[in-house]
Amino acid sequence: MRVHYLKCGTDCPLGGALFDGFSKGIFGLIPCAAQLVETNDGLVLIDTGYGVEDVQHPHPRLSLFFHVLLNIRFRMRETALRQIEAMGYSARDVRHIVLTHLDFDHAGGIEDFPQARVHVMEAEREAAEKKRRGFIAKRRYRPAQWDDVRDWRTYAGSGEDWFGFDSVRQLDGLPPEILMVPLGGHTSGHAGIAIQTGGGWVLNAGDAYFYRRELDADRRRCTPGLRFYQTLMDTDRALRFENQQRLRELKRDRGSDVTIFCSHDEKELEAMQGGRSPVRPPPSRARAHISPGAAPAAG
């Protein structure tokens, strides 16, 4: 399999380095990262960022609150569809979309690929469709982004062990090298997506954390802006902190086997695009274990 690392949207919140940790001006640079995986059976898109309709008609499709808060820069060239077409593929070549969660900045491009099967945690789809109550929930989940999807596959909280993470699932119709790793806290059904590549495992941790230094074993820290945003958006703070600690331990103890990155750190995304690990862990000989026969729950 070949994995491409895409930027499918850019947020530029007022605050500069108070958000991203490096900008010199008054605006920060927060990417919406996605992955495109080339398999023998077609393309797999992991998260979609903002889609074509988001760029063309941001309102009322998206929340004005988040548009202003994040200072979203809508660029057609950054949509997953346009980047995939630039590679010589078409929308129908995308056979599967795997989502870390259904937030507006991760699910906006789903309907750009109408023939794709969409995979998400069962708890996430339920939260987005049946429990969309309260100021944040109504603005983070935007049904217009995915209400035409007919081929859903949802996954409940059961599965096998993977590097100490439990309830890890193989996905219906996808290669066994692509796994869904429950990482709740940011949302009820938030998940990471693990891919076994020729160079080891890569874990897309989604929004389980937002800033690269949050996974430091010693003197970990987060920028004030991203700390505020995570607090604003989480649904279970204790579980979010617990999963961040588990990721911290994974990086510390198994970092030579697993490269971890998140959805919204520009420096991590640049490292992945350049074929460099965003971390420099000590060597390890640990291996993951998951039963090859683990069956997904279809929804």
N, C-alpha and C positions, 0 to 999 in steps of 0.2 A: 504493500500500500504506500501511496505517496500522500503526504499531508501538506497542505498549503495553509498559511496563517494570514487571514484577511482582517483589514480594518473596515468594518461595515457601519461606519458612523463616527462622528466626532462631536464631543461635548466640550464647550469652552467656558466653564463657569467663571464668574468674576471672583478673583482671589489668587490667580496665578499659582505660585509655588505653595500656597496654603492648601491647594488641592493636589497638584501633581508632584510637588517636591522639587521641581527644577526650573519651571518657567521664570523668565526674567521680567515679563510684562505683567499686565493686570489680569490677563485671562489664562486659565489653566488649559491643559491639553489632556483630555480623557477619551481614549478610544473605546469603541465597542468591538471587541475582538470576536472573531468567528474562525472556524476551521472548515476547510474543504478537503475531503478525503476521497482519493481516487481508488476505487476497488475494482475487482474483476466484473462486478455486477452493476456498475454505474457509480454515480457520485453520491456521497453522503455529506450533508451540510450540518455542521454542529453550531447551533444558534444562527441567527440571520441578521442581527442588527436592525437598522432601519431599512424599510423596503421602498419600492418605487412609489407606491401610493402615499407613503409618509412624506416623501420629498415633494410630490406633486400637490398633495392636499393635506398638509399637516394639521389643519383645524377644520372640523372638530374631531378628526381621526385620533389625534393625540391631545393630551392635556396641556392647556395653556400654562398651568402651574409649573409643570416639569420643563416645558419649552423655555420659560423664562429662567427658572432656577438653574438649569444646566446650560443655558445659552446654546441650544442645539444648532449645529451647522448642517443643514440638509444639503447633501451633495449627491447628485445622481451617480457620479462615477464611483462613489463608495458603496453603493448598494451591491449586495451579493450577486444579484442577477447580472448587472453590468460587468462586474469583475469576472464572473464565470463565462459570459459571452466573449470577453476579451481574450480568454484562454482558448477559444475555439469551440466551446460547448454551447448547449442551449438549455433552456429551462427544463425540458423533458428529460435531460440527462441526469438531473438530480432525482434520485429514486427515493431517498430517505432524508428527513430532517430530524435531528436529535436535539432536544432542547434542554438546557440546564434549568430553565424556568420560563414562565410566560410573561415576564415584564415587557413593557413596551419597547425597550431598547434591545431586546433579545429576540422578539417574535415578530417584528414589523415586516419582515420579508417573506413570511410563510406562504402567503397567497401568490407570490411571484412564481411559485413552483407548484402549480395545481395538481400535478400528477404524483407528487411526493407523498409518502406515508410519514406521518408526524408522530414521533415518540416523545413521551413526557411521563413524569411520575403521576400516578393516579391522584394523589393528594393535591398536586399542583393544578391539574385540570379542574378538580372539584372546587378549589379555592377561587380560581379565576371565573368559573361559570356559576357556581351556586352560593359562594360565600363572599361575593364582591360587595362588601359593605364597609362603610367608613370612608373618610376623606382620602386616605392614601390608597386603599384598595381600589376604589372607583377610578383613580387616576393612573395607577400602575398597570392595571389590567384593562386592555382596550379590545373588546370583542370584535370590533370591526377589522382587526388585524388577522383574525383567524376564524371568523364565523362561517366561512364557506368550506372549511376543511371537512371532508367526509371520511377520510381514512386515518383514524387515530389508533395508536397503540399505547395503552397506559400500563403502568407497572406499580404493583403494590409493594409494601415494605417487607419483602422476603427475598432470600437469595443465598449467596455463598460468601465466603471470606476472601478478601483481596487485600494483602498487606495490612491485615488487622482491621480493615473496614468490613462490616458485615452487611448483609442484604444487598450485595452487589449482583447485578443482573446482566445476563446476555440479552440481546434485543432481537425481536422477531424479524427474521429476514436479513439480518446484518451479519457480517463476519464475526466469529468469536473473539477477534482481537479488539472489538469495540464494546465497552462495558459502561453501565450506568451505576454510579456510586452515590447513594443518598447522602446529602450534605445539608440537611435542613437548618433553618434559623433565619436566613435572609427572607425566604418564603417558606410556606408549609411543605411544599414538595420540591424544594430546590435540590439539584443533584450536580455532581461533577461527572465528566465523561472521560474515561480512561481509554487510551489507544496504545496497543502494543505495536511499536515500530521496529525497524531494523536496528535502531540505536537504543532500544529499551522502551519503557513505558513513558507516556506523556499524559499527565492529568490536567485537563481543563477544569479548574475549580470554580468556574463561573464567578458568582458574586459571594462566594464563601468568605473571601477577603477582597480588599480593593487596592492595597498598597504593598509593594514587594517587601518592605521592611517588617511587615506584620508577621512574617514567617521566620524572622531571625530568632535563633534560640536564646541569644543574650541581647538585652537592651532593645527589644522589639518596640516598634513605634508605628504610628500612623499619622498622616497629616491631619490638621484640625478640620479641614473641609471634608475630607473623606470619612473621618470619624463621625462628624455630624451627619453625613448622608447615610452611613450605615445604620446609625441609631434611628434616624427618621424612618428607614425602610424595613427594619427587621420585624419579624413576626414572633420570634422566640429568641430573646437576647441570650439567655443562658445556653440554649442549644447552639446558637451561632458561635459563642465563645468556646464551647466544648469542641465543636468541629474545627475551629481555627487551631486549637491546641493539638488536635489529632493531626492536622496537616503539618503543624510545626514539628511534631515528633516524626512524621513520615519523612519530611525533608532532612531532619537531623540523622535519622537512623537508616533510611533506605534511599538516600538521595542519589546514590550512584545508579540505582535501578529505575527511579521515577523522577521525571522532571515535572515540576508543578508551575503552572502560571494561572493568572486570573483574567477576568474579562476587561478590566479597566485601568491597566497600568501600561503606559506608553513604553517605558523602558523594558518591561518584560516582553511586550509584543515585538519590539524591535529585536530583542535577543532571539526570540523564536523565529522570526522572519529571516534572521541572519544565520540560522542554524547553530546558535549558541545557547547553552543552558543559561537561564537567568540566575542560577545559583551555582556555587562551587562546593558541593558537599564532599565529605570524606568518602573513600571507597567502601563498598559493602558488597557482600555476596548473597544478600537476601533475595528471595524469589517470591512472587505472588502465587497464590493457590486459589483456583476457582474451578469448580466442577464443570467439565465441558458439556454436561447434560443439563445444566440449570435451565429450566423452562420459564419463559416470560409469561406474564399474565396479560392477555389481550383485552383491550377495552373498545 
